[in-house]
Amino acid sequence: MSLEERAKATAKNIEGKIQEGVGEVTGDPQDKAAGKAKQSEAKVRHGVEDVKDEVKKNID
């Protein structure tokens, strides 16, 4: 498990939530979509780290 990678993914998720919120407030669909995309990217990154953890656990 890479704590650094998980922290980056969490930061990306927060950034995406903020950007999506700004898009909601301003009515900008591009900001809203970009925010959702960042949140999706963060979810994938967390999934990758989960897989790495599981593989490491099975090897040990």
DSSP file (Angstrom, degrees, kcal/mol; ACC not computed):
  #  RESIDUE AA STRUCTURE BP1 BP2  ACC     N-H-->O    O-->H-N    N-H-->O    O-->H-N    TCO  KAPPA ALPHA  PHI   PSI    X-CA   Y-CA   Z-CA
    1    1 A M              0   0    0      0, 0.0     2,-0.9     0, 0.0     3,-0.1   0.000 360.0 360.0 360.0 129.3    0.0    0.0    0.0
    2    2 A S     >  -     0   0    0      1,-0.2     4,-2.2     2,-0.0     5,-0.2  -0.866 360.0-169.2-102.5 106.5    1.3    3.3   -1.0
    3    3 A L  H  > S+     0   0    0     -2,-0.9     4,-2.3     1,-0.2    -1,-0.2   0.870  89.4  56.0 -60.7 -36.3    0.1    5.9    1.5
    4    4 A E  H  > S+     0   0    0      2,-0.2     4,-2.1     1,-0.2    -1,-0.2   0.913 107.6  47.5 -63.1 -43.3    1.4    8.6   -0.8
    5    5 A E  H  > S+     0   0    0      2,-0.2     4,-2.3     1,-0.2    -2,-0.2   0.887 111.6  50.4 -66.8 -38.9   -0.7    7.3   -3.8
    6    6 A R  H  X S+     0   0    0     -4,-2.2     4,-2.4     2,-0.2    -1,-0.2   0.891 109.9  50.9 -65.6 -38.5   -3.8    7.0   -1.6
    7    7 A A  H  X S+     0   0    0     -4,-2.3     4,-2.4     2,-0.2    -2,-0.2   0.899 109.9  49.7 -65.3 -40.1   -3.3   10.6   -0.4
    8    8 A K  H  X S+     0   0    0     -4,-2.1     4,-2.3     2,-0.2    -2,-0.2   0.908 111.1  49.4 -64.2 -41.3   -3.0   11.8   -4.0
    9    9 A A  H  X S+     0   0    0     -4,-2.3     4,-2.1     2,-0.2    -2,-0.2   0.898 111.2  49.2 -65.2 -40.1   -6.2    9.9   -4.9
   10   10 A T  H  X S+     0   0    0     -4,-2.4     4,-2.4     2,-0.2    -2,-0.2   0.908 111.0  50.0 -65.3 -41.6   -8.0   11.5   -2.0
   11   11 A A  H  X S+     0   0    0     -4,-2.4     4,-2.6     1,-0.2    -2,-0.2   0.901 110.0  50.6 -62.8 -40.6   -6.8   14.9   -3.0
   12   12 A K  H  X S+     0   0    0     -4,-2.3     4,-2.3     2,-0.2    -1,-0.2   0.884 109.8  51.1 -64.4 -38.6   -7.9   14.4   -6.6
   13   13 A N  H  X S+     0   0    0     -4,-2.1     4,-2.4     2,-0.2    -2,-0.2   0.922 111.5  46.5 -64.0 -44.9  -11.4   13.3   -5.3
   14   14 A I  H  X S+     0   0    0     -4,-2.4     4,-2.4     2,-0.2    -2,-0.2   0.919 111.5  51.9 -64.2 -43.4  -11.7   16.4   -3.1
   15   15 A E  H  X S+     0   0    0     -4,-2.6     4,-2.6     1,-0.2    -1,-0.2   0.908 110.6  49.1 -58.8 -42.0  -10.5   18.6   -6.0
   16   16 A G  H  X S+     0   0    0     -4,-2.3     4,-2.7     2,-0.2    -2,-0.2   0.895 109.1  51.1 -65.7 -40.7  -13.2   16.9   -8.2
   17   17 A K  H  X S+     0   0    0     -4,-2.4     4,-2.3     2,-0.2    -2,-0.2   0.905 112.1  47.5 -63.2 -41.0  -15.9   17.5   -5.6
   18   18 A I  H  X S+     0   0    0     -4,-2.4     4,-2.5     2,-0.2    -2,-0.2   0.940 113.0  47.6 -65.1 -46.8  -15.0   21.2   -5.4
   19   19 A Q  H  X S+     0   0    0     -4,-2.6     4,-2.3     1,-0.2    -2,-0.2   0.898 111.8  50.1 -63.7 -39.5  -14.9   21.6   -9.2
   20   20 A E  H  X S+     0   0    0     -4,-2.7     4,-2.1     2,-0.2    -1,-0.2   0.920 110.8  50.4 -63.1 -42.4  -18.2   19.8   -9.5
   21   21 A G  H  X S+     0   0    0     -4,-2.3     4,-2.4     2,-0.2    -2,-0.2   0.894 109.1  50.6 -61.9 -41.2  -19.7   22.1   -6.9
   22   22 A V  H  X S+     0   0    0     -4,-2.5     4,-3.0     1,-0.2     6,-0.3   0.910 109.4  51.9 -62.6 -41.7  -18.4   25.2   -8.6
   23   23 A G  H  X>S+     0   0    0     -4,-2.3     4,-1.3     1,-0.2     5,-1.0   0.876 109.5  49.9 -62.2 -37.4  -20.0   23.9  -11.8
   24   24 A E  H  <5S+     0   0    0     -4,-2.1    -2,-0.2     2,-0.2    -1,-0.2   0.934 114.4  44.0 -64.2 -46.5  -23.3   23.5  -10.0
   25   25 A V  H  <5S+     0   0    0     -4,-2.4    -2,-0.2     1,-0.2    -1,-0.2   0.910 121.4  37.8 -67.5 -43.4  -23.2   27.0   -8.6
   26   26 A T  H  <5S-     0   0    0     -4,-3.0    -1,-0.2    -5,-0.2    -2,-0.2   0.624 105.0-123.8 -85.7 -12.4  -22.1   28.7  -11.8
   27   27 A G  T  <5 +     0   0    0     -4,-1.3    -3,-0.2    -5,-0.3    -4,-0.1   0.705  59.9 147.7  76.9  19.5  -24.2   26.5  -14.1
   28   28 A D     >< -     0   0    0     -5,-1.0     4,-2.0    -6,-0.3    -1,-0.2  -0.784  32.2-168.0 -92.1 106.2  -21.1   25.5  -16.1
   29   29 A P  H  > S+     0   0    0      0, 0.0     4,-2.5     0, 0.0     5,-0.2   0.788  85.5  58.9 -65.9 -26.2  -21.6   22.0  -17.3
   30   30 A Q  H  > S+     0   0    0      2,-0.2     4,-2.6     1,-0.2     5,-0.2   0.922 107.3  45.4 -68.5 -43.0  -17.9   21.7  -18.3
   31   31 A D  H  > S+     0   0    0      2,-0.2     4,-2.5     1,-0.2     5,-0.2   0.921 113.6  50.6 -63.2 -43.1  -16.7   22.3  -14.8
   32   32 A K  H  X S+     0   0    0     -4,-2.0     4,-2.1     1,-0.2    -2,-0.2   0.931 113.1  45.1 -60.7 -46.6  -19.3   19.9  -13.5
   33   33 A A  H  X S+     0   0    0     -4,-2.5     4,-2.3     2,-0.2    -1,-0.2   0.896 112.4  51.2 -65.6 -40.8  -18.2   17.2  -15.9
   34   34 A A  H  X S+     0   0    0     -4,-2.6     4,-2.2     1,-0.2    -1,-0.2   0.895 109.4  51.5 -64.0 -39.2  -14.5   17.8  -15.2
   35   35 A G  H  X S+     0   0    0     -4,-2.5     4,-1.9     1,-0.2    -2,-0.2   0.913 110.1  47.9 -63.2 -43.2  -15.2   17.5  -11.5
   36   36 A K  H  X S+     0   0    0     -4,-2.1     4,-2.2     1,-0.2    -2,-0.2   0.882 109.7  53.9 -64.9 -37.5  -17.0   14.2  -12.0
   37   37 A A  H  X S+     0   0    0     -4,-2.3     4,-2.4     1,-0.2    -2,-0.2   0.903 107.7  50.1 -63.1 -41.2  -14.1   12.9  -14.2
   38   38 A K  H  X S+     0   0    0     -4,-2.2     4,-2.2     1,-0.2    -1,-0.2   0.887 109.7  51.1 -64.6 -38.3  -11.6   13.8  -11.4
   39   39 A Q  H  X S+     0   0    0     -4,-1.9     4,-2.0     2,-0.2    -1,-0.2   0.893 110.1  49.6 -65.6 -38.8  -13.7   11.9   -8.9
   40   40 A S  H  X S+     0   0    0     -4,-2.2     4,-2.2     2,-0.2    -2,-0.2   0.906 109.4  51.7 -65.0 -41.7  -13.9    8.9  -11.2
   41   41 A E  H  X S+     0   0    0     -4,-2.4     4,-2.5     1,-0.2    -2,-0.2   0.912 109.2  50.5 -60.5 -42.5  -10.1    9.0  -11.7
   42   42 A A  H  X S+     0   0    0     -4,-2.2     4,-2.4     1,-0.2    -1,-0.2   0.892 108.0  52.8 -63.5 -39.4   -9.7    9.1   -7.9
   43   43 A K  H  X S+     0   0    0     -4,-2.0     4,-2.1     2,-0.2    -1,-0.2   0.906 110.0  48.2 -63.0 -41.5  -12.0    6.1   -7.5
   44   44 A V  H  X S+     0   0    0     -4,-2.2     4,-2.5     2,-0.2    -2,-0.2   0.918 110.1  52.1 -64.2 -43.7   -9.9    4.1  -10.1
   45   45 A R  H  X S+     0   0    0     -4,-2.5     4,-2.1     1,-0.2    -2,-0.2   0.907 109.7  48.9 -60.3 -42.0   -6.7    5.1   -8.3
   46   46 A H  H  X S+     0   0    0     -4,-2.4     4,-2.3     1,-0.2    -1,-0.2   0.903 110.2  52.4 -64.0 -39.6   -8.1    3.8   -5.0
   47   47 A G  H  X S+     0   0    0     -4,-2.1     4,-2.3     2,-0.2    -2,-0.2   0.905 107.3  51.5 -62.0 -42.2   -9.1    0.6   -6.7
   48   48 A V  H  X S+     0   0    0     -4,-2.5     4,-2.5     1,-0.2    -1,-0.2   0.919 110.3  48.8 -60.9 -43.8   -5.6    0.1   -8.0
   49   49 A E  H  X S+     0   0    0     -4,-2.1     4,-2.5     1,-0.2    -1,-0.2   0.877 108.8  53.6 -65.5 -36.4   -4.2    0.6   -4.6
   50   50 A D  H  X S+     0   0    0     -4,-2.3     4,-2.3     2,-0.2    -1,-0.2   0.914 109.7  48.1 -62.1 -42.5   -6.7   -1.9   -3.2
   51   51 A V  H  X S+     0   0    0     -4,-2.3     4,-2.7     2,-0.2     5,-0.2   0.922 110.7  50.9 -64.4 -44.0   -5.6   -4.5   -5.8
   52   52 A K  H  X S+     0   0    0     -4,-2.5     4,-2.6     1,-0.2    -2,-0.2   0.920 110.7  49.4 -58.4 -43.4   -1.9   -3.8   -4.9
   53   53 A D  H  X S+     0   0    0     -4,-2.5     4,-2.6     1,-0.2    -1,-0.2   0.916 111.5  48.7 -61.4 -43.7   -2.7   -4.3   -1.2
   54   54 A E  H  X S+     0   0    0     -4,-2.3     4,-2.1     2,-0.2    -2,-0.2   0.910 112.2  47.8 -65.8 -42.5   -4.5   -7.6   -1.9
   55   55 A V  H  X S+     0   0    0     -4,-2.7     4,-2.0     2,-0.2    -1,-0.2   0.926 113.0  48.5 -63.3 -45.3   -1.7   -8.9   -4.1
   56   56 A K  H  X S+     0   0    0     -4,-2.6     4,-2.4    -5,-0.2    -2,-0.2   0.903 110.4  51.7 -62.0 -40.7    0.9   -8.0   -1.5
   57   57 A K  H  < S+     0   0    0     -4,-2.6    -1,-0.2     1,-0.2    -2,-0.2   0.901 111.2  47.6 -63.3 -40.2   -1.2   -9.6    1.3
   58   58 A N  H  < S+     0   0    0     -4,-2.1    -1,-0.2     1,-0.2    -2,-0.2   0.809 111.9  49.6 -71.9 -29.8   -1.5  -12.8   -0.8
   59   59 A I  H  <        0   0    0     -4,-2.0    -2,-0.2     1,-0.2    -1,-0.2   0.887 360.0 360.0 -73.9 -39.8    2.3  -12.9   -1.5
   60   60 A D     <        0   0    0     -4,-2.4    -1,-0.2    -5,-0.2    -2,-0.2   0.490 360.0 360.0 -74.8 360.0    3.2  -12.4    2.2
